[in-house]
């Protein structure tokens, strides 16, 4: 009987923690939850083409700025256009993988790939990628597994104010409101 009661209490605690995290009541609660259950800190994002970041980073040795052209100069990193893909994927000479063949179909049809946006901050938040790049903040700090997994991954444990402020504090960056909330 004691084992059943302990198991029931454990399940109840998990449900309560999940509710706190789901509704994002407190940063500390989220932080504790994600440290206990890191599998919930990311989600796989469905895309029209299962873009293999790992292959492009490791095998082809491209860095993030090759495809995300605006990352070093503007706020937004930018989504690669079909002209970048065309350089390697005009024909099936490079790869006969099913996902690469999908890219070739888009290139041949001269149609942009309708990528689903993975990260979008509220309009009142300013996140200049270029400042972070200049300060040598690795993309994986915010984007986590994106460059080390085959599937596109969104890090859901990092897209809120307290996480950013904690990172700023650890790196000695300003936590003044106007750092992130000005145009």
MDTraj code that builds the backbone (N, CA, C; nanometers):
import mdtraj as md
import numpy as np

residues = "UNK UNK UNK UNK UNK UNK UNK UNK UNK UNK UNK UNK UNK UNK UNK UNK UNK UNK UNK UNK UNK UNK UNK UNK UNK UNK UNK UNK UNK UNK UNK UNK UNK UNK UNK UNK UNK UNK UNK UNK UNK UNK UNK UNK UNK UNK UNK UNK UNK UNK UNK UNK UNK UNK UNK UNK UNK UNK UNK UNK UNK UNK UNK UNK UNK UNK UNK UNK UNK UNK UNK UNK UNK UNK UNK UNK UNK UNK UNK UNK UNK UNK UNK UNK UNK UNK UNK UNK UNK UNK UNK UNK UNK UNK UNK UNK UNK UNK UNK UNK UNK UNK UNK UNK UNK UNK UNK UNK UNK UNK UNK UNK UNK UNK UNK UNK UNK UNK UNK UNK UNK UNK UNK UNK UNK UNK UNK UNK UNK UNK UNK UNK UNK UNK UNK UNK UNK UNK UNK UNK UNK UNK UNK UNK UNK UNK UNK UNK UNK UNK UNK UNK UNK UNK UNK UNK UNK UNK UNK UNK UNK UNK UNK UNK UNK UNK UNK UNK UNK UNK UNK UNK UNK UNK UNK UNK UNK UNK UNK UNK UNK UNK UNK".split()
xyz = np.array([
    [0.0818, -0.1200, 0.0000],
    [0.0000, 0.0000, 0.0000],
    [0.0860, 0.1262, 0.0000],
    [0.1974, 0.1218, 0.0759],
    [0.2860, 0.2385, 0.0837],
    [0.3490, 0.2684, -0.0519],
    [0.3819, 0.1638, -0.1266],
    [0.4422, 0.1835, -0.2596],
    [0.3435, 0.2522, -0.3542],
    [0.2167, 0.2117, -0.3472],
    [0.1151, 0.2727, -0.4319],
    [0.0953, 0.4194, -0.3964],
    [0.0949, 0.4484, -0.2667],
    [0.0785, 0.5861, -0.2218],
    [0.1985, 0.6713, -0.2642],
    [0.3190, 0.6190, -0.2498],
    [0.4404, 0.6912, -0.2910],
    [0.4392, 0.7161, -0.4417],
    [0.3971, 0.6156, -0.5176],
    [0.3902, 0.6298, -0.6624],
    [0.2866, 0.7354, -0.7005],
    [0.1716, 0.7351, -0.6327],
    [0.0677, 0.8332, -0.6590],
    [0.1156, 0.9752, -0.6265],
    [0.1850, 0.9916, -0.5168],
    [0.2406, 1.1227, -0.4796],
    [0.3438, 1.1679, -0.5833],
    [0.4274, 1.0751, -0.6274],
    [0.5277, 1.1069, -0.7302],
    [0.4595, 1.1556, -0.8583],
    [0.3572, 1.0847, -0.9018],
    [0.2831, 1.1239, -1.0227],
    [0.2186, 1.2607, -1.0026],
    [0.1613, 1.2844, -0.8859],
    [0.0995, 1.4132, -0.8564],
    [0.2021, 1.5262, -0.8629],
    [0.3197, 1.5048, -0.8086],
    [0.4272, 1.6056, -0.8136],
    [0.4668, 1.6329, -0.9582],
    [0.4792, 1.5301, -1.0388],
    [0.5149, 1.5460, -1.1805],
    [0.4071, 1.6268, -1.2530],
    [0.2817, 1.5972, -1.2268],
    [0.1719, 1.6702, -1.2912],
    [0.1743, 1.8174, -1.2501],
    [0.1947, 1.8440, -1.1213],
    [0.1992, 1.9823, -1.0738],
    [0.3161, 2.0565, -1.1362],
    [0.4335, 1.9943, -1.1388],
    [0.5496, 2.0584, -1.2027],
    [0.5238, 2.0837, -1.3505],
    [0.4612, 1.9881, -1.4157],
    [0.4304, 2.0050, -1.5580],
    [0.3365, 2.1229, -1.5807],
    [0.2380, 2.1373, -1.4952],
    [0.1443, 2.2496, -1.5071],
    [0.2173, 2.3817, -1.4873],
    [0.3045, 2.3877, -1.3864],
    [0.3815, 2.5104, -1.3643],
    [0.4649, 2.5439, -1.4870],
    [0.5323, 2.4448, -1.5421],
    [0.6168, 2.4706, -1.6592],
    [0.5321, 2.5087, -1.7795],
    [0.4223, 2.4384, -1.8001],
    [0.3378, 2.4664, -1.9152],
    [0.2878, 2.6107, -1.9128],
    [0.2464, 2.6570, -1.7985],
    [0.1948, 2.7924, -1.7880],
    [0.3024, 2.8955, -1.7562],
    [0.4262, 2.8510, -1.7434],
    [0.5427, 2.9386, -1.7246],
    [0.5259, 3.0361, -1.6091],
    [0.4931, 2.9823, -1.4918],
    [0.4766, 3.0685, -1.3762],
    [0.6085, 3.1258, -1.3261],
    [0.7097, 3.0428, -1.3111],
    [0.8360, 3.0907, -1.2547],
    [0.9527, 3.0276, -1.3271],
    [1.0556, 3.1059, -1.3455],
    [1.1778, 3.0591, -1.4096],
    [1.2398, 2.9438, -1.3305],
    [1.2420, 2.9548, -1.1986],
    [1.3040, 2.8513, -1.1171],
    [1.2323, 2.7177, -1.1365],
    [1.1010, 2.7212, -1.1475],
    [1.0242, 2.5988, -1.1672],
    [1.0594, 2.5374, -1.3021],
    [1.0674, 2.6195, -1.4052],
    [1.1030, 2.5689, -1.5372],
    [1.2432, 2.5112, -1.5358],
    [1.3336, 2.5842, -1.4746],
    [1.4727, 2.5408, -1.4701],
    [1.4850, 2.4057, -1.4008],
    [1.4160, 2.3889, -1.2897],
    [1.4190, 2.2619, -1.2166],
    [1.3572, 2.1518, -1.3019],
    [1.2427, 2.1811, -1.3624],
    [1.1744, 2.0812, -1.4447],
    [1.2639, 2.0345, -1.5595],
    [1.3235, 2.1293, -1.6332],
    [1.4062, 2.0929, -1.7479],
    [1.5361, 2.0247, -1.7064],
    [1.5854, 2.0530, -1.5870],
    [1.7060, 1.9829, -1.5426],
    [1.6734, 1.8394, -1.5023],
    [1.5522, 1.8161, -1.4507],
    [1.5106, 1.6801, -1.4160],
    [1.4685, 1.6018, -1.5405],
    [1.3971, 1.6696, -1.6305],
    [1.3464, 1.6059, -1.7519],
    [1.3961, 1.6813, -1.8758],
    [1.5227, 1.6686, -1.9114],
    [1.5760, 1.7462, -2.0241],
    [1.5128, 1.7121, -2.1589],
    [1.4519, 1.5953, -2.1700],
    [1.3894, 1.5572, -2.2962],
    [1.2761, 1.6530, -2.3344],
    [1.2161, 1.7208, -2.2351],
    [1.1079, 1.8149, -2.2623],
    [1.1586, 1.9534, -2.3006],
    [1.2898, 1.9749, -2.2986],
    [1.3439, 2.1078, -2.3265],
    [1.3521, 2.1378, -2.4758],
    [1.3249, 2.0410, -2.5591],
    [1.3284, 2.0645, -2.7030],
    [1.2163, 1.9882, -2.7708],
    [1.1775, 2.0405, -2.8868],
    [1.0783, 1.9717, -2.9682],
    [1.1286, 1.9666, -3.1111],
    [1.0899, 1.8630, -3.1806],
    [1.1250, 1.8488, -3.3209],
    [1.0264, 1.9324, -3.4012],
    [1.0744, 2.0028, -3.5004],
    [0.9892, 2.0896, -3.5806],
    [0.9725, 2.0284, -3.7196],
    [0.8482, 2.0114, -3.7607],
    [0.8223, 1.9587, -3.8947],
    [0.8527, 2.0670, -3.9972],
    [0.9283, 2.0298, -4.0979],
    [0.9640, 2.1203, -4.2061],
    [0.9311, 2.0517, -4.3387],
    [0.9148, 2.1291, -4.4458],
    [0.8861, 2.0676, -4.5761],
    [1.0007, 1.9789, -4.6238],
    [1.1217, 2.0120, -4.5815],
    [1.2393, 1.9304, -4.6098],
    [1.3059, 1.9052, -4.4759],
    [1.3353, 1.7805, -4.4478],
    [1.4018, 1.7463, -4.3225],
    [1.5486, 1.7850, -4.3357],
    [1.5760, 1.9127, -4.3090],
    [1.7099, 1.9673, -4.3266],
    [1.8036, 1.9088, -4.2223],
    [1.9103, 1.8473, -4.2685],
    [2.0057, 1.7834, -4.1790],
    [2.1175, 1.8814, -4.1443],
    [2.0993, 1.9555, -4.0341],
    [2.2011, 2.0510, -3.9906],
    [2.3338, 1.9806, -3.9637],
    [2.3261, 1.8644, -3.9044],
    [2.4471, 1.7903, -3.8688],
    [2.5303, 1.7562, -3.9924],
    [2.4655, 1.7095, -4.0972],
    [2.5371, 1.6763, -4.2212],
    [2.6028, 1.8006, -4.2817],
    [2.5286, 1.9097, -4.2881],
    [2.5824, 2.0319, -4.3486],
    [2.6944, 2.0917, -4.2643],
    [2.6865, 2.0745, -4.1337],
    [2.7892, 2.1292, -4.0444],
    [2.9145, 2.0414, -4.0426],
    [2.8960, 1.9104, -4.0297],
    [3.0093, 1.8185, -4.0143],
    [3.0670, 1.7735, -4.1490],
    [2.9834, 1.7141, -4.2335],
    [3.0333, 1.6558, -4.3585],
    [3.0711, 1.7613, -4.4623],
    [2.9866, 1.8620, -4.4773],
    [3.0103, 1.9647, -4.5788],
    [3.0903, 2.0819, -4.5205],
    [3.0979, 2.0888, -4.3889],
    [3.1741, 2.1902, -4.3154],
    [3.1292, 2.3332, -4.3444],
    [2.9985, 2.3517, -4.3419],
    [2.9432, 2.4862, -4.3557],
    [2.9180, 2.5420, -4.2160],
    [2.9420, 2.6714, -4.1988],
    [2.9059, 2.7314, -4.0700],
    [2.7662, 2.7933, -4.0820],
    [2.7109, 2.8321, -3.9693],
    [2.5726, 2.8824, -3.9656],
    [2.5518, 3.0011, -4.0598],
    [2.6526, 3.0875, -4.0701],
    [2.6376, 3.2100, -4.1491],
    [2.6357, 3.1841, -4.2997],
    [2.6717, 3.0652, -4.3434],
    [2.6646, 3.0363, -4.4863],
    [2.5193, 3.0397, -4.5328],
    [2.4306, 2.9763, -4.4573],
    [2.2889, 2.9745, -4.4946],
    [2.2117, 3.0906, -4.4330],
    [2.2455, 3.1254, -4.3100],
    [2.1775, 3.2352, -4.2411],
    [2.2600, 3.3620, -4.2630],
    [2.2478, 3.4169, -4.3828],
    [2.3348, 3.5234, -4.4336],
    [2.3343, 3.6527, -4.3527],
    [2.2263, 3.6830, -4.2837],
    [2.2147, 3.8128, -4.2169],
    [2.2610, 3.8101, -4.0718],
    [2.3029, 3.6956, -4.0256],
    [2.3335, 3.6771, -3.8838],
    [2.4444, 3.7693, -3.8324],
    [2.5366, 3.8083, -3.9165],
    [2.6500, 3.8896, -3.8717],
    [2.6258, 4.0397, -3.8857],
    [2.5127, 4.0794, -3.9456],
    [2.4888, 4.2220, -3.9680],
    [2.3540, 4.2743, -3.9190],
    [2.2577, 4.1867, -3.8989],
    [2.1232, 4.2315, -3.8675],
    [2.0666, 4.1597, -3.7453],
    [1.9473, 4.2017, -3.7059],
    [1.8791, 4.1359, -3.5942],
    [1.8438, 3.9923, -3.6269],
    [1.7792, 3.9731, -3.7401],
    [1.7334, 3.8395, -3.7795],
    [1.8447, 3.7649, -3.8526],
    [1.8462, 3.6346, -3.8346],
    [1.9481, 3.5529, -3.9002],
    [1.9158, 3.5321, -4.0472],
    [1.7880, 3.5293, -4.0784],
    [1.7464, 3.5073, -4.2169],
    [1.7302, 3.3590, -4.2468],
    [1.6419, 3.3317, -4.3389],
    [1.6166, 3.1942, -4.3818],
    [1.6783, 3.1787, -4.5202],
    [1.7504, 3.0692, -4.5440],
    [1.8159, 3.0542, -4.6738],
    [1.7172, 3.0516, -4.7897],
    [1.7574, 3.1161, -4.8978],
    [1.6725, 3.1143, -5.0168],
    [1.7193, 3.0039, -5.1111],
    [1.6425, 2.9821, -5.2134],
    [1.6682, 2.8715, -5.3055],
    [1.7996, 2.8884, -5.3822],
    [1.8454, 3.0122, -5.3967],
    [1.9727, 3.0349, -5.4682],
    [2.0906, 2.9720, -5.3941],
    [2.0887, 2.9746, -5.2621],
    [2.1944, 2.9089, -5.1847],
    [2.1904, 2.7579, -5.2038],
    [2.0710, 2.7027, -5.2022],
    [2.0560, 2.5577, -5.2185],
    [2.1005, 2.5139, -5.3589],
    [2.0741, 2.6005, -5.4563],
    [2.1042, 2.5688, -5.5957],
    [2.2533, 2.5413, -5.6185],
    [2.3385, 2.6036, -5.5392],
    [2.4830, 2.5856, -5.5559],
    [2.5232, 2.4380, -5.5479],
    [2.4603, 2.3633, -5.4597],
    [2.4953, 2.2217, -5.4439],
    [2.3859, 2.1261, -5.4905],
    [2.2631, 2.1727, -5.4950],
    [2.1505, 2.0826, -5.5192],
    [2.0792, 2.1086, -5.6516],
    [2.1519, 2.1492, -5.7536],
    [2.0896, 2.1698, -5.8846],
    [2.0574, 2.0359, -5.9510],
    [2.1392, 1.9350, -5.9232],
    [2.1153, 1.8001, -5.9765],
    [2.1356, 1.6994, -5.8637],
    [2.1068, 1.5741, -5.8930],
    [2.1219, 1.4713, -5.7903],
    [2.2621, 1.4119, -5.7846],
    [2.3598, 1.4816, -5.8428],
    [2.4980, 1.4349, -5.8411],
    [2.5516, 1.4301, -5.6982],
    [2.5208, 1.5313, -5.6166],
    [2.5734, 1.5407, -5.4798],
    [2.5147, 1.4358, -5.3867],
    [2.3853, 1.4100, -5.4003],
    [2.3213, 1.3174, -5.3074],
    [2.1951, 1.2607, -5.3677],
    [2.1708, 1.1366, -5.3349],
    [2.0473, 1.0720, -5.3779],
    [1.9560, 1.0451, -5.2584],
    [1.9848, 1.1110, -5.1477],
    [1.9006, 1.0974, -5.0290],
    [1.7634, 1.1579, -5.0587],
    [1.6571, 1.0992, -5.0030],
    [1.5206, 1.1488, -5.0311],
    [1.5018, 1.2973, -4.9993],
    [1.5567, 1.3438, -4.8884],
    [1.5389, 1.4845, -4.8520],
    [1.6165, 1.5765, -4.9468],
    [1.7330, 1.5342, -4.9906],
    [1.8095, 1.6136, -5.0873],
    [1.7365, 1.6183, -5.2214],
    [1.6712, 1.5101, -5.2570],
    [1.5939, 1.5081, -5.3815],
    [1.4749, 1.6043, -5.3742],
    [1.4179, 1.6213, -5.2548],
    [1.3110, 1.7208, -5.2386],
    [1.3648, 1.8611, -5.2672],
    [1.4856, 1.8890, -5.2187],
    [1.5465, 2.0204, -5.2428],
    [1.5686, 2.0392, -5.3920],
    [1.6151, 1.9367, -5.4582],
    [1.6375, 1.9436, -5.6035],
    [1.5067, 1.9746, -5.6757],
    [1.3969, 1.9144, -5.6304],
    [1.2664, 1.9431, -5.6914],
    [1.2296, 2.0905, -5.6757],
    [1.2532, 2.1471, -5.5569],
    [1.2267, 2.2905, -5.5359],
    [1.3156, 2.3753, -5.6262],
    [1.4426, 2.3372, -5.6370],
    [1.5367, 2.4136, -5.7204],
    [1.4938, 2.4088, -5.8664],
    [1.4622, 2.2901, -5.9158],
    [1.4211, 2.2753, -6.0561],
    [1.2932, 2.3533, -6.0859],
    [1.2019, 2.3566, -5.9894],
    [1.0762, 2.4297, -6.0076],
    [1.0950, 2.5788, -5.9802],
    [1.2132, 2.6178, -5.9339],
    [1.2448, 2.7564, -5.8988],
    [1.1451, 2.8111, -5.7955],
    [1.1098, 2.7257, -5.6991],
    [1.0175, 2.7619, -5.5909],
    [1.0940, 2.7679, -5.4594],
    [1.0635, 2.8686, -5.3800],
    [1.1238, 2.8780, -5.2467],
    [1.0704, 2.7657, -5.1586],
    [1.1532, 2.7166, -5.0711],
    [1.1102, 2.6150, -4.9761],
    [1.0306, 2.6862, -4.8663],
    [0.9089, 2.6448, -4.8401],
    [0.8266, 2.7139, -4.7393],
    [0.8630, 2.6692, -4.5964],
    [0.9793, 2.7139, -4.5508],
    [1.0265, 2.6766, -4.4172],
    [0.9304, 2.7270, -4.3109],
    [0.9131, 2.6496, -4.2063],
    [0.8352, 2.6920, -4.0901],
    [0.9297, 2.7603, -3.9928],
    [0.8936, 2.8783, -3.9506],
    [0.9783, 2.9534, -3.8586],
    [0.9881, 2.8787, -3.7258],
    [1.1090, 2.8680, -3.6739],
    [1.1306, 2.7927, -3.5504],
    [1.1287, 2.8812, -3.4268],
    [1.1800, 3.0015, -3.4386],
    [1.1864, 3.0922, -3.3241],
    [1.1258, 3.2260, -3.3634],
    [1.0422, 3.2778, -3.2775],
    [0.9903, 3.4123, -3.2998],
    [0.9668, 3.4762, -3.1638],
    [1.0372, 3.5828, -3.1401],
    [1.0220, 3.6556, -3.0149],
    [0.9094, 3.7570, -3.0291],
    [0.8520, 3.7999, -2.9181],
    [0.7478, 3.9029, -2.9257],
    [0.8021, 4.0310, -2.9892],
    [0.7158, 4.1097, -3.0466],
    [0.7559, 4.2330, -3.1165],
    [0.8321, 4.3296, -3.0260],
    [0.8052, 4.3281, -2.8969],
    [0.8698, 4.4223, -2.8054],
    [1.0093, 4.3770, -2.7607],
    [1.0548, 4.2621, -2.8110],
    [1.1880, 4.2120, -2.7761],
    [1.2810, 4.2317, -2.8948],
    [1.3974, 4.2875, -2.8660],
    [1.4996, 4.3078, -2.9685],
    [1.6100, 4.2071, -2.9442],
    [1.6382, 4.1248, -3.0438],
    [1.7482, 4.0294, -3.0316],
    [1.8392, 4.0447, -3.1526],
    [1.9419, 4.1283, -3.1410],
    [2.0342, 4.1431, -3.2536],
    [2.1345, 4.0275, -3.2571],
    [2.1189, 3.9403, -3.3543],
    [2.2115, 3.8280, -3.3672],
    [2.3562, 3.8769, -3.3788],
    [2.3754, 3.9846, -3.4514],
    [2.5120, 4.0290, -3.4804],
    [2.5895, 4.0643, -3.3542],
    [2.5228, 4.1201, -3.2535],
    [2.5929, 4.1535, -3.1290],
    [2.6399, 4.0256, -3.0601],
    [2.5568, 3.9252, -3.0613],
    [2.5929, 3.7984, -2.9990],
    [2.7069, 3.7312, -3.0750],
    [2.7050, 3.7407, -3.2070],
    [2.8135, 3.6835, -3.2882],
    [2.9440, 3.7581, -3.2602],
    [2.9386, 3.8917, -3.2554],
    [3.0593, 3.9706, -3.2250],
    [3.1168, 3.9354, -3.0886],
    [3.0305, 3.9035, -2.9938],
    [3.0760, 3.8681, -2.8596],
    [3.1067, 3.7188, -2.8457],
    [3.1167, 3.6538, -2.9585],
    [3.1560, 3.5134, -2.9663],
    [3.0656, 3.4193, -2.8855],
    [2.9358, 3.4495, -2.8878],
    [2.8387, 3.3593, -2.8270],
    [2.8063, 3.2538, -2.9328],
    [2.8350, 3.1302, -2.9026],
    [2.8113, 3.0211, -2.9962],
    [2.6611, 3.0052, -3.0202],
    [2.6238, 2.9761, -3.1429],
    [2.4823, 2.9605, -3.1786],
    [2.4126, 2.8570, -3.0900],
    [2.4861, 2.7539, -3.0482],
    [2.4255, 2.6469, -2.9686],
    [2.3820, 2.6933, -2.8299],
    [2.4315, 2.8088, -2.7830],
    [2.3880, 2.8593, -2.6528],
    [2.2365, 2.8807, -2.6548],
    [2.1858, 2.9408, -2.7608],
    [2.0412, 2.9635, -2.7718],
    [1.9703, 2.8546, -2.8518],
    [2.0376, 2.8029, -2.9533],
    [1.9731, 2.7085, -3.0440],
    [2.0024, 2.5638, -3.0107],
    [2.0805, 2.5391, -2.9074],
    [2.1013, 2.4056, -2.8533],
    [2.1378, 2.2984, -2.9529],
    [2.0517, 2.1993, -2.9654],
    [2.0799, 2.0806, -3.0457],
    [2.0689, 2.1024, -3.1964],
    [2.0332, 2.2207, -3.2404],
    [2.0087, 2.2434, -3.3830],
    [2.1244, 2.1951, -3.4697],
    [2.2466, 2.2241, -3.4318],
    [2.3613, 2.1841, -3.5134],
    [2.4132, 2.0451, -3.4869],
    [2.3557, 1.9751, -3.3896],
    [2.4070, 1.8423, -3.3568],
    [2.3031, 1.7315, -3.3709],
    [2.1874, 1.7656, -3.4182],
    [2.0829, 1.6660, -3.4436],
    [2.0529, 1.6663, -3.5931],
    [2.0019, 1.5543, -3.6404],
    [1.9662, 1.5475, -3.7814],
    [1.8368, 1.6227, -3.8101],
    [1.7447, 1.6208, -3.7159],
    [1.6173, 1.6900, -3.7350],
    [1.6258, 1.8322, -3.6819],
    [1.5509, 1.9259, -3.7403],
    [1.5448, 2.0610, -3.6848],
    [1.4845, 2.0573, -3.5448],
    [1.5517, 2.1215, -3.4508],
    [1.5129, 2.1179, -3.3106],
    [1.4877, 2.2598, -3.2609],
    [1.3786, 2.2785, -3.1890],
    [1.3514, 2.4072, -3.1245],
    [1.3702, 2.3884, -2.9749],
    [1.4517, 2.4739, -2.9154],
    [1.4769, 2.4670, -2.7718],
    [1.3703, 2.5493, -2.7003],
    [1.2746, 2.4830, -2.6395],
    [1.1641, 2.5532, -2.5743],
    [1.2003, 2.6018, -2.4347],
    [1.3122, 2.5558, -2.3823],
    [1.3510, 2.5975, -2.2476],
    [1.4297, 2.7278, -2.2472],
    [1.4497, 2.7895, -2.3629],
    [1.5352, 2.9077, -2.3710],
    [1.4675, 3.0303, -2.4290],
    [1.3417, 3.0246, -2.4520],
    [1.2739, 3.1325, -2.5222],
    [1.1898, 3.2173, -2.4271],
    [1.2493, 3.2574, -2.3156],
    [1.1780, 3.3431, -2.2232],
    [1.2775, 3.4337, -2.1505],
    [1.2263, 3.5413, -2.0967],
    [1.3071, 3.6505, -2.0449],
    [1.4059, 3.6087, -1.9359],
    [1.3626, 3.5293, -1.8415],
    [1.4504, 3.4933, -1.7307],
    [1.5731, 3.4162, -1.7783],
    [1.5544, 3.3316, -1.8795],
    [1.6675, 3.2556, -1.9321],
    [1.7701, 3.3517, -1.9939],
    [1.7219, 3.4483, -2.0708],
    [1.8108, 3.5472, -2.1326],
    [1.8825, 3.6305, -2.0261],
    [1.8078, 3.6731, -1.9255],
    [1.8688, 3.7549, -1.8200],
    [1.9744, 3.6761, -1.7434],
    [1.9485, 3.5500, -1.7197],
    [2.0458, 3.4642, -1.6523],
    [2.1725, 3.4514, -1.7367],
    [2.1563, 3.4334, -1.8662],
    [2.2707, 3.4235, -1.9575],
    [2.3492, 3.5548, -1.9576],
    [2.2791, 3.6678, -1.9641],
    [2.3453, 3.7988, -1.9609],
    [2.4246, 3.8149, -1.8314],
    [2.3648, 3.7754, -1.7211],
    [2.4325, 3.7900, -1.5924],
    [2.5593, 3.7042, -1.5883],
    [2.5519, 3.5816, -1.6366],
    [2.6684, 3.4916, -1.6373],
    [2.7809, 3.5459, -1.7245],
    [2.7457, 3.6161, -1.8327],
    [2.8464, 3.6648, -1.9272],
    [2.8866, 3.8099, -1.9028],
    [2.8279, 3.8728, -1.8025],
    [2.8614, 4.0119, -1.7718],
    [2.7999, 4.1116, -1.8683],
    [2.6934, 4.0708, -1.9388],
    [2.6243, 4.1615, -2.0306],
    [2.5187, 4.2394, -1.9523],
    [2.4756, 4.3486, -2.0090],
    [2.3793, 4.4349, -1.9412],
    [2.2423, 4.3674, -1.9274],
    [2.1807, 4.3869, -1.8125],
    [2.0437, 4.3425, -1.7901],
    [1.9484, 4.4609, -1.7800],
    [1.9948, 4.5768, -1.8255],
    [1.9090, 4.6935, -1.8296],
    [1.7926, 4.6660, -1.9254],
    [1.6746, 4.7143, -1.8909],
    [1.5553, 4.6880, -1.9729],
    [1.5753, 4.7249, -2.1203],
    [1.6424, 4.8384, -2.1436],
    [1.6574, 4.8879, -2.2810],
    [1.7561, 4.8056, -2.3629],
    [1.8275, 4.7159, -2.3007],
    [1.9171, 4.6273, -2.3752],
    [1.8377, 4.5421, -2.4724],
    [1.7255, 4.4905, -2.4285],
    [1.6441, 4.4016, -2.5114],
    [1.5087, 4.4593, -2.5497],
    [1.4719, 4.5706, -2.4887],
    [1.3397, 4.6275, -2.5151],
    [1.3469, 4.7697, -2.5698],
    [1.4274, 4.7862, -2.6725],
    [1.4338, 4.9149, -2.7419],
    [1.4464, 4.8870, -2.8892],
    [1.4154, 4.9847, -2.9687],
    [1.4248, 4.9647, -3.1137],
    [1.5603, 5.0120, -3.1586],
])
top = md.Topology()
chain = top.add_chain()
for i, resn in enumerate(residues, 1):
    res = top.add_residue(resn, chain, resSeq=i)
    for name in ("N", "CA", "C"):
        top.add_atom(name, md.element.get_by_symbol(name[0]), res)
traj = md.Trajectory(xyz[None], top)
